Amino acid sequence: DVIDIFWETNADFTYDRDAMLVNFTNTSDNSNTVYWDFGDGNTSVEFSPVHQYRNKFIFDVELICFNPPCVPDTMKMQLDLRNGTGVEDIKFEKSIKIYPNPATTYLNISWTNAANEPVYVDLVNSTGAIIKSMKGNLSESLTLDLQDIGGGIYWLRIKQGYMVTVRKAVIYN
């Protein structure tokens, strides 16, 4: 008689990060196949994959390890990339110009539209309420009319695709 012994799998991993490029190292025990979910809609079956993220968010990364006929084991970890720099956002974020600032009657906002996507601009007050919104279509500038806006410190939330940047605007009336 032959007795087959199957060792239970134990999912585990670590990661190293270089900006938005993450190198995952599978440190699991007794797994012969794996499935990765990077939390951004992408997956992999590589043992220790490298993944390029495109967004500055918190991602729930999941590793599932298999060693049939044993029950699969799963490890989940939150990966915080909010302080990372995405290649796409750097050019867009650095290209944004806001002038004049402080402003009285109008505020010009310009940018380089390398992504060829519409740009949305929200003027937000100190309580977080959106005072005015504009869509830049595929143009590379907007002029925000401030004549009906009271004086104060405001925030411009500028969005293009998944990229969001916030800039301060001072309005004197």
C-alpha positions as CSV (number, residue, x, y, z in Angstrom):
1,D,0.0,0.0,0.0
2,V,1.1,3.6,-0.8
3,I,0.1,6.5,1.3
4,D,0.0,9.9,-0.3
5,I,0.9,12.8,1.9
6,F,-0.2,16.3,0.9
7,W,1.1,19.2,2.9
8,E,-1.3,22.1,3.6
9,T,-0.4,25.3,1.8
10,N,0.3,28.5,3.7
11,A,0.0,31.7,1.6
12,D,2.4,34.5,2.4
13,F,4.2,37.2,0.5
14,T,6.3,40.4,0.9
15,Y,6.9,43.2,-1.5
16,D,9.5,45.8,-2.5
17,R,8.4,49.0,-4.1
18,D,10.1,51.5,-6.5
19,A,7.5,54.3,-6.9
20,M,4.6,52.6,-8.7
21,L,6.5,49.4,-9.6
22,V,6.0,46.7,-7.1
23,N,8.0,43.5,-6.9
24,F,6.0,40.8,-5.0
25,T,7.9,37.9,-3.5
26,N,6.0,34.8,-2.8
27,T,7.1,33.3,0.5
28,S,4.4,30.7,0.7
29,D,4.9,27.1,1.9
30,N,3.8,24.0,-0.1
31,S,2.0,25.6,-3.0
32,N,2.4,24.4,-6.6
33,T,0.2,27.0,-8.3
34,V,-0.7,30.6,-7.3
35,Y,-3.2,33.3,-8.3
36,W,-2.6,37.0,-7.6
37,D,-5.2,39.7,-7.6
38,F,-3.4,43.1,-7.5
39,G,-6.6,45.0,-6.5
40,D,-6.6,47.2,-9.6
41,G,-8.3,44.8,-12.0
42,N,-5.1,43.0,-13.0
43,T,-4.2,39.4,-12.0
44,S,-1.2,37.0,-12.5
45,V,-0.3,33.4,-12.1
46,E,3.4,34.0,-11.9
47,F,5.0,32.7,-8.7
48,S,6.6,36.1,-7.7
49,P,5.4,38.7,-10.1
50,V,6.3,42.4,-10.8
51,H,3.4,44.7,-11.3
52,Q,3.2,48.3,-12.5
53,Y,0.4,50.3,-10.8
54,R,-1.1,53.3,-12.6
55,N,-3.0,54.8,-9.7
56,K,-2.2,56.4,-6.3
57,F,-4.6,54.5,-4.1
58,I,-4.8,51.8,-1.4
59,F,-5.1,48.4,-3.1
60,D,-6.2,45.1,-1.5
61,V,-3.7,42.6,-2.9
62,E,-4.6,39.0,-2.6
63,L,-2.5,35.8,-3.1
64,I,-4.3,32.4,-3.3
65,C,-2.0,29.4,-3.1
66,F,-3.1,25.9,-4.3
67,N,-1.8,22.5,-3.4
68,P,-4.5,20.0,-4.5
69,P,-6.2,18.2,-2.9
70,C,-5.7,20.5,0.1
71,V,-7.9,23.5,0.6
72,P,-6.4,26.7,-1.0
73,D,-5.0,29.3,1.4
74,T,-5.3,33.1,0.9
75,M,-3.4,36.0,2.2
76,K,-4.6,39.6,1.8
77,M,-2.6,42.8,2.4
78,Q,-3.3,46.4,1.8
79,L,-0.8,48.2,-0.3
80,D,-0.8,52.0,0.1
81,L,0.5,53.8,-3.0
82,R,-1.0,57.2,-2.2
83,N,2.5,58.6,-1.6
84,G,4.0,57.0,-4.7
85,T,4.5,58.7,-8.0
86,G,2.9,57.4,-11.1
87,V,4.7,58.0,-14.4
88,E,1.5,59.4,-16.0
89,D,0.7,61.8,-13.2
90,I,4.1,63.4,-12.9
91,K,3.9,65.1,-16.4
92,F,0.3,66.1,-16.0
93,E,0.7,67.4,-12.4
94,K,3.8,69.4,-13.2
95,S,2.3,70.9,-16.4
96,I,-0.6,72.6,-14.5
97,K,-0.4,76.4,-14.3
98,I,-2.9,78.5,-12.4
99,Y,-2.8,82.3,-12.9
100,P,-3.3,84.9,-11.7
101,N,-3.2,83.6,-8.2
102,P,-4.4,85.5,-6.1
103,A,-7.2,86.3,-8.5
104,T,-10.2,88.8,-8.6
105,T,-12.4,88.3,-11.7
106,Y,-11.0,85.2,-13.5
107,L,-8.6,82.4,-13.0
108,N,-6.8,80.7,-15.9
109,I,-5.9,77.0,-15.6
110,S,-3.7,75.4,-18.2
111,W,-2.0,72.0,-18.6
112,T,-0.4,69.6,-21.1
113,N,-3.0,67.0,-22.2
114,A,-0.7,64.1,-23.1
115,A,-3.3,61.6,-22.2
116,N,-5.8,63.1,-24.7
117,E,-8.6,62.8,-22.1
118,P,-11.1,65.5,-20.8
119,V,-10.0,67.5,-17.8
120,Y,-12.5,68.4,-15.1
121,V,-12.0,71.3,-12.7
122,D,-13.9,71.8,-9.4
123,L,-13.7,74.9,-7.3
124,V,-14.1,73.7,-3.7
125,N,-14.6,75.9,-0.6
126,S,-13.1,75.3,2.8
127,T,-16.1,73.1,3.9
128,G,-15.6,70.8,0.9
129,A,-18.6,72.0,-1.1
130,I,-18.2,72.3,-4.9
131,I,-18.9,75.9,-5.8
132,K,-18.3,75.6,-9.5
133,S,-17.4,72.8,-12.0
134,M,-16.0,73.0,-15.5
135,K,-15.0,70.4,-18.1
136,G,-12.0,71.1,-20.3
137,N,-12.9,68.5,-23.0
138,L,-9.6,67.9,-24.9
139,S,-8.5,71.6,-24.7
140,E,-5.5,72.5,-22.6
141,S,-6.9,75.4,-20.8
142,L,-9.9,76.8,-19.0
143,T,-10.9,80.2,-17.7
144,L,-12.9,80.2,-14.5
145,D,-15.2,83.2,-14.1
146,L,-15.0,84.4,-10.5
147,Q,-17.3,87.4,-10.6
148,D,-20.0,85.6,-8.7
149,I,-17.6,84.0,-6.2
150,G,-17.0,85.6,-2.8
151,G,-13.4,86.2,-1.6
152,G,-11.5,83.6,0.3
153,I,-9.3,80.6,0.0
154,Y,-10.5,77.8,-2.3
155,W,-9.2,74.6,-3.6
156,L,-9.1,73.6,-7.3
157,R,-9.5,69.9,-7.8
158,I,-8.2,69.0,-11.2
159,K,-9.0,65.5,-12.6
160,Q,-7.9,63.8,-15.8
161,G,-8.9,60.1,-16.0
162,Y,-7.7,58.6,-12.7
163,M,-5.3,61.4,-12.0
164,V,-6.3,64.0,-9.4
165,T,-4.4,66.9,-8.1
166,V,-5.5,69.7,-5.8
167,R,-4.2,73.3,-5.8
168,K,-4.9,76.3,-3.6
169,A,-6.5,79.4,-5.2
170,V,-6.9,82.7,-3.4
171,I,-9.8,85.0,-4.6
172,Y,-10.1,88.7,-3.6
173,N,-13.3,90.5,-4.3
